[in-house]
Amino acid sequence: MVEEVWSDSLWRLTTVRVGELAGYSYLAPLRHIAHITDLDGDEAATFGTTVAAASKAIQDETGAELVYLYVFGGGVNHFHAHLAPHREPGSPLVDDPIKGAKHSQLMPDGREVWVSDRYPLQSQEIMAAAVAGIRRRLSGSEAEVSEDLG
């Protein structure tokens, strides 16, 4: 059960009334879109400031040390960001993007990385191609970047 606590012409913030964590909230655009990649115009331009203001209000009212921002895709066909107040110790929140158990692994250059026990590291070629492709897409002219980003 959630209750709307704030809205403007673009966004709505609802907060959970029954749950494990006081202040757990959802920020969603009023316009129906499926994914964060569908944000455009004023929604895209105001997303960051809206998340920051909502997070600050949640943090101040709950005494949280910080507010996690989670965005999941695919589970619900309407984009919404989860704003989750976090307080140690004993918080029920997950603060690690690696699914399941993990272990430390030394890389050939001596760096230590954390690796999922269930999912192997991707090849350096795949990882390098992703880095290069993202860099290429975002290094174009401002108009191209705007077009690519929304």
MOUR-V955934 format. One line per field, one symbol per residue. ss: DSSP state (a for helix, b for strand, c for the rest). phi: phi as a letter, one per 40 degrees, with the letter a starting at -180 (. if undefined). psi: psi as a letter, one per 40 degrees, with the letter a starting at -180 (. if undefined). A space follows every 50 residues. Layout:
ss = ???
phi = ???
psi = ???
This chain:
ss = cbbbbbbcccbbbbbbccccccccbbbbbccccccaaaccaaaaaaaaaa aaaaaaaaaaaacccbbbbbbcccccccccbbbbbbcccccccccccccc cbbbbbcccccbbbbbcccccccaaaaaaaaaaaaaaacccaaaaaaaac
phi = .bbcbaabcbbbbbbccbicacgcbbbbccccbcbdcccafccccbdccc cccccccccccbgccabcbbbbbgcbcacabcbbcbaccgccccbbcccg caacbccdcgcbbcbccbbcccccccccccdcccdccccccdcccdccci
psi = hihheiiaedihhihhdhaehhehihhiidhhidideeiibddddedddd dddddddddddeeidihihhhiiddhfhhihhhhhhhiieieihfhehha iiiihhideeihihhiedhiiiiddddddddddddddeeaiddddddde.
